[in-house]
Amino acid sequence: MKIVITGATGQIGTHLTHLVEFEKNEVVLVGRDESRLSEAAQKGAIVREGNMLDQAFLSGVLEGADVFFFLPPPNFKSDDMIAEYRQLASVSRDAAREAGVKRILHLSTLGGHLDRAETGLIRGQHYAEEIIKDGADEVLHLRCPFFLENYFMSVPTIKEQGMIYLPVSGDARYAFASVSDIAKAVSELIQAPAWKGRSIIELQGPQDYTFAEVAAAFSEGLGREIQHITVPAEAAIGAMAELGLSEAYANGLVRLLTSIGSGILKPEFRRGLPNVRETGVTPAEFARQVLKPAVDAS
């Protein structure tokens, strides 16, 4: 089976390279820097360096593909990430059609069913879902919750102050998951594809947590008190810009967070339904296994 994986050098893609069975499949990894995929190449992966917005390049890579893992990569410097999501999805759809791809697994996000400006960056994934669904006969949208890895932006204030500053109430409740859990779900789906027509699976974490509960779990995992502090949206945008995000991207991310707090951003399906999966890593485990090494190394 030929599997094409885009975003191979990102967080999820990096995890995938340790989960996909190269000896059983023809695996093509697409990234902007092939030198970062040398280890996977030694294991048997085919590495292709190129730009996902280059339709001719992507069509060639997808030729004869049984499964296309479409991950529209974020661009933290973008002045219009929603437009970029639409462009990435359009090019990928057309390339997949041209190449005759059989199945597409699209990494989307919870709230992908919502066409609302208040959801910020999420709206771009809504458009991506609507566009990429026409790229093959069998398309699965895997909607992910809030990445626990997003807290890497707070490593400096966690280390120096024991504080996490976000523009969302500590009482706001949402679904969280680690990148490792998401990559595991992707690995299982692309290596044993069984979806028919247009399908949706929502990953909703082991349970929903408030942002204050996540901070408390981090306290347990890090062995020191961590507090969630709610800040105004303007202050959060300024802080994110100082970290190198464009003002537009920071604004989209802040709107995502405030839409969680307002209750606008939420899953489409309730827990317990067949197309809802719960992942395994808890915030406390994430703090011990992933966040603590990052804090210690900073």
C-alpha positions in Angstrom: 0.0 0.0 0.0 1.3 3.5 -0.9 0.9 6.0 1.9 1.8 9.7 1.4 2.3 11.7 4.6 2.5 15.5 4.4 3.8 17.7 7.3 6.3 14.9 8.0 8.7 17.2 9.8 6.1 18.7 12.1 5.1 17.5 15.6 2.6 14.9 14.4 4.6 13.9 11.4 7.7 13.3 13.5 5.8 10.9 15.8 4.3 9.2 12.7 7.8 8.3 11.4 8.2 6.1 14.5 4.8 4.4 14.1 4.4 3.6 10.4 5.6 0.2 9.3 8.0 1.0 6.4 8.7 -2.6 5.6 5.0 -3.3 4.9 4.1 -0.2 3.0 5.5 2.2 0.5 5.7 5.3 2.6 6.4 8.7 1.1 7.2 11.5 3.5 6.7 15.1 2.2 8.5 17.9 4.0 10.3 21.2 3.3 13.7 20.0 4.6 14.6 16.4 3.6 17.6 16.5 5.9 15.3 16.3 8.9 13.9 13.0 7.6 17.2 11.2 7.1 16.5 8.7 9.9 13.2 7.7 8.4 14.9 7.4 5.0 17.3 4.9 6.5 14.4 2.9 7.7 12.9 2.7 4.2 10.8 5.8 3.7 10.8 7.7 0.5 11.6 11.3 1.2 10.4 14.1 -1.1 11.3 17.7 -0.4 8.9 20.3 -1.8 6.1 22.8 -1.3 2.5 21.7 -0.7 1.3 24.7 -2.7 3.1 23.3 -5.8 0.4 21.3 -7.5 2.7 19.7 -10.1 5.0 18.5 -7.3 2.2 17.2 -5.2 0.5 15.5 -8.0 3.7 13.6 -8.9 4.2 12.6 -5.3 0.5 11.4 -5.0 0.6 9.3 -8.2 -0.7 5.8 -7.4 -1.3 6.7 -3.7 -3.7 4.5 -1.8 -3.9 6.9 1.2 -3.0 10.6 1.4 -2.6 12.0 4.9 -3.4 15.7 4.4 -2.1 17.9 7.2 -2.4 21.6 6.4 0.6 23.0 8.2 0.3 26.1 10.3 2.3 29.2 9.3 2.9 31.3 12.4 4.0 34.2 10.3 0.9 34.2 8.1 -1.0 37.4 7.6 -4.1 35.4 6.7 -4.0 31.8 7.9 -7.6 31.1 7.0 -6.9 32.0 3.3 -3.8 29.7 3.4 -5.9 26.8 4.7 -8.2 27.3 1.8 -5.3 27.5 -0.7 -3.6 24.4 0.8 -6.9 22.4 0.6 -7.6 23.5 -3.0 -4.2 22.6 -4.3 -4.3 19.3 -2.4 -7.8 18.5 -3.7 -6.8 19.1 -7.3 -3.5 17.2 -7.0 -5.3 14.2 -5.4 -7.9 14.2 -8.2 -5.2 14.4 -10.9 -3.2 11.6 -9.3 -6.3 9.4 -8.7 -5.8 9.1 -4.9 -8.2 6.5 -3.4 -8.4 7.8 0.2 -7.7 11.0 2.0 -7.3 11.4 5.8 -7.5 15.0 6.7 -6.2 16.2 10.0 -8.8 18.7 11.1 -9.9 20.1 14.5 -12.9 20.0 16.8 -15.2 22.7 15.7 -14.5 22.0 12.0 -18.3 21.9 11.4 -18.6 25.6 12.4 -18.5 28.4 9.9 -18.2 31.2 12.4 -15.7 34.1 12.5 -15.6 34.0 16.3 -13.7 30.6 16.2 -10.6 32.2 14.7 -8.2 29.8 13.1 -10.7 27.0 13.4 -12.7 28.5 10.6 -9.8 27.8 8.2 -10.2 24.1 9.0 -13.9 24.3 8.3 -13.2 25.6 4.8 -10.4 23.0 4.4 -13.0 20.2 5.2 -15.4 21.5 2.7 -12.8 21.7 0.0 -10.7 18.5 0.5 -13.9 16.4 0.8 -14.0 16.4 -3.1 -10.4 15.2 -3.5 -11.3 11.4 -3.4 -14.2 9.1 -3.1 -13.2 8.2 0.5 -12.4 11.1 2.8 -12.1 11.0 6.5 -11.8 14.2 8.6 -10.0 13.4 11.9 -10.9 16.3 14.2 -8.5 16.9 17.1 -8.9 18.7 20.4 -6.7 21.3 21.9 -3.0 20.2 21.7 -1.4 20.0 25.1 1.8 20.9 23.2 0.3 24.4 22.8 1.5 24.9 26.3 5.1 25.0 25.1 4.4 28.7 24.5 4.0 29.1 28.2 7.3 27.4 29.2 9.1 30.6 30.1 6.3 31.8 32.5 5.8 28.3 33.9 9.5 28.1 34.7 10.0 31.6 36.0 6.7 32.4 37.7 4.7 29.1 37.9 2.0 30.8 35.8 0.1 30.1 32.6 -1.4 33.2 31.0 -4.2 32.6 28.5 -7.3 34.6 27.4 -9.8 32.1 28.6 -11.4 31.5 31.9 -10.0 28.8 34.1 -13.5 27.5 34.4 -13.9 26.9 30.7 -14.0 23.2 29.9 -12.7 21.6 26.8 -11.1 18.5 25.3 -7.3 18.1 25.4 -4.9 15.6 23.9 -1.2 15.0 23.3 0.4 15.0 19.9 1.6 11.4 20.6 -2.0 10.2 21.0 -3.1 12.0 17.8 -0.2 10.5 15.8 -1.1 7.0 17.2 -4.7 7.4 15.9 -3.5 8.6 12.5 -1.1 5.7 12.3 -3.8 3.2 12.9 -6.2 4.8 10.4 -3.8 5.2 7.5 -2.3 1.7 7.8 -5.7 0.0 8.1 -8.0 2.3 6.1 -11.6 1.3 6.3 -13.7 4.5 6.0 -16.3 4.9 3.3 -17.6 8.0 1.6 -17.2 11.1 3.7 -16.6 10.3 7.4 -15.7 12.2 10.6 -14.0 11.0 13.7 -13.6 13.3 16.6 -10.8 12.7 19.2 -11.9 14.1 22.5 -9.1 13.2 24.9 -9.5 11.0 28.0 -12.1 13.4 29.4 -12.9 17.1 29.3 -10.9 19.4 31.7 -11.2 23.0 32.7 -8.1 25.1 32.0 -7.7 25.4 35.8 -7.7 21.6 36.1 -5.0 21.4 33.4 -2.9 23.8 35.4 -3.5 21.7 38.6 -2.5 18.5 36.7 0.7 20.3 35.5 1.4 21.1 39.2 1.2 17.3 39.9 3.4 16.4 36.9 6.0 19.1 37.5 6.1 18.8 41.2 5.5 22.5 41.8 2.4 24.8 41.9 1.2 26.0 38.5 -1.6 28.5 38.2 -3.9 29.4 35.3 -4.2 33.2 34.9 -6.9 34.7 32.7 -5.6 37.7 30.7 -7.3 40.1 28.3 -7.3 39.2 24.6 -5.2 42.2 23.7 -2.5 41.3 26.2 -2.4 37.7 24.9 -2.0 38.9 21.3 0.9 41.1 22.3 2.6 38.3 24.2 2.2 35.9 21.3 3.6 38.5 18.9 6.7 38.8 21.1 7.1 35.0 20.7 7.3 35.5 16.9 3.8 34.9 15.8 2.3 37.4 13.3 -0.3 39.7 14.7 -2.9 38.1 12.4 -2.0 34.5 13.5 -2.0 35.5 17.2 -5.4 37.2 16.8 -6.8 34.0 15.2 -5.4 31.9 18.0 -6.8 34.2 20.7 -10.2 34.1 19.0 -10.0 30.3 19.1 -9.4 30.4 22.9 -12.1 33.0 23.6 -14.6 31.0 21.6 -13.9 28.0 23.9 -14.6 30.3 26.9 -17.8 31.5 25.4 -19.0 28.0 24.6 -19.2 28.7 20.8 -16.3 26.3 20.0 -17.3 22.7 20.9 -17.3 19.2 19.3 -20.1 18.3 16.9 -20.7 14.9 18.5 -21.2 13.8 22.1 -19.0 11.3 23.8 -20.2 7.7 23.5 -21.1 7.9 19.8 -19.3 5.5 17.4 -17.4 8.3 15.7 -15.9 9.7 18.9 -12.6 8.3 20.2 -11.0 9.0 23.6 -7.2 9.3 23.8 -5.1 8.1 26.6 -2.5 10.6 27.9 -3.7 12.8 30.7 -2.4 16.3 31.4 -0.5 15.1 34.4 1.2 12.4 32.4 2.0 14.9 29.7 3.5 17.2 32.2 5.8 14.5 33.6 6.8 13.0 30.3 6.9 16.0 27.9 6.5 19.4 29.6 9.0 18.8 32.4 11.9 18.1 30.1 11.1 21.2 28.1 10.9 23.4 31.2 14.1 21.9 32.7 15.9 22.5 29.4 14.8 26.1 29.0 
